[in-house]
């Protein structure tokens, strides 16, 4: 399954009364939760350039086998 297939399925699923019910549910679940303010090291430029950086690293087979639990 490709992401586009999933997105198409989800759009179809959200038609009808599903969307209002989901919106109501999540509005209730998130009521009172403050927005997360994530600090940045610099202001965003007025025009987005898509310039970025990459970070390469290697995992040992042992670390990779352990998964995300450190």
Secondary structure, 3 states (H helix, E strand, C coil): CCHHHHHHHHHHHCCCCHHHHHHHHHHHHCCCCCCCCCCCCCCCCCCCCCCCCCCCCCCCHHHHHHCCCC
